[in-house]
Amino acid sequence: MSAPRRPMNPSGLERYYVLTKGRSGPGGSASSLDVATLIVSRTAPAPGLQHEHEEILRRCRDPLSAAELGAHLGLPFNILAVLLTDLLEAGHVEARDPIPAHNAGRGPDLALLEEVLSGLQRL
Amino acid sequence: MDFKGFDHSGGPGGGGTRSVKVMIAGGFGTGKTTMVRSVSDIKPLTTEETLTQASADVDHLIGVADKTETTVSLDFGKISLNDTLMLYLFGTPGQERFWFLWNGLFKGALGAVVLVDTRRLASSFRAIEEMERQDVPFVVALNVFPDSKDYPVEEIRDALDIPEHIPVVACDARDRASSRDVLVALIRHLKDRSSIALEPR
């Protein structure tokens, strides 16, 4: 099911190296990227963008989680995070972190829990 | 350039959409992926993290000493709670020892469901310990497999040493309504914890 394994396609590693220009992990703003962080495009895909960057902008016209984006693009999360950092730093996308149940300084978010509960009860 | 569907004013097009996440934990083969699949609105997807760690040489699962790349997968699903709120469900990797490798896996989660196979109670012991250690609020869901003996909830609570304030519910992870009810139990538990926290001292 979810046991660790070797990457299926060894040449994938070379592809990732090219995609990220050799950067192995996210730095700066992407280090806080969560699998449930919603990514939203702020600009249209412009000519001259790297193909994967363009693809991200196209897919995120409507908010999409980083996890979904990674699954759709077939990219491991840490590789995706590098690409998203580029787009975030250039102001091409906006990232919205998942809302925690307990907001520091504001206490428990009861309104949020109530909203989640009524959504579940409608299922 | 015209960008159809894009709106600078943050209007339609999902301008205000937000997300919350819930983790589905539990030992290997307790039904985590099954639960994600049964409640998700979308076909469950898998996201992967490639880990480049020295731990690879001691990892017997890999069995190849010179490999330093391992992949840990998360199966996940999504529920649209309303027009602007998405719930993401993530099934955690079966081996708890990999959880810490996925940076911030539990950070920002509303809480977690720990699935327990009543035929193999011990398989979820680590998961429960890990929730307590990481201070993640959780409920325990007994996944009732067809050949499970009918265990009284309290007996299982004792066997797994689950504190009195943690809800223990029975479910069938294959069933959408049953899995939904487990999530409802988790959110109710979070609300209860919150109201206790809000009470004046």
Interface residues (C-beta under 8 A of the other chain):
Chain A: M1 S2 A3 P4 R5 R6 P7 L13 Y16 S24 S31 S32 D34 V35 A36 T37 L38 V40 S41 R42 T43 A44 A46 R61 D62 P63 S65 A66 A67 E68 G70 A71 H72 P76 F77 N78 I79 R96 D97 P98 I99 P100 A101 H102 G107 P108 D109 L110 L112 L113 E114 E115 V116 L117 S118 G119 L120 Q121 L123
Chain B: M1 D2 F3 G5 F6 H8 G13 G14 T17 R18 S19 V20 K21 F28 G29 K32 T33 V39 L45 T46 T47 E48 E49 T50 L51 T52 D59 L61 I62 V64 K67 E69 T70 T71 V72 S73 L74 D75 F76 K78 I79 S80 L81 N82 L85 M86 L87 Y88 F90 G91 T92 P93 G94 Q95 F98 N103 G104 L105 K107 G108 A109 L110 G111 P137 R176 A177 R180 L183 V184 I187 R188 L190 K191 R193 S194 S195 A197 L198
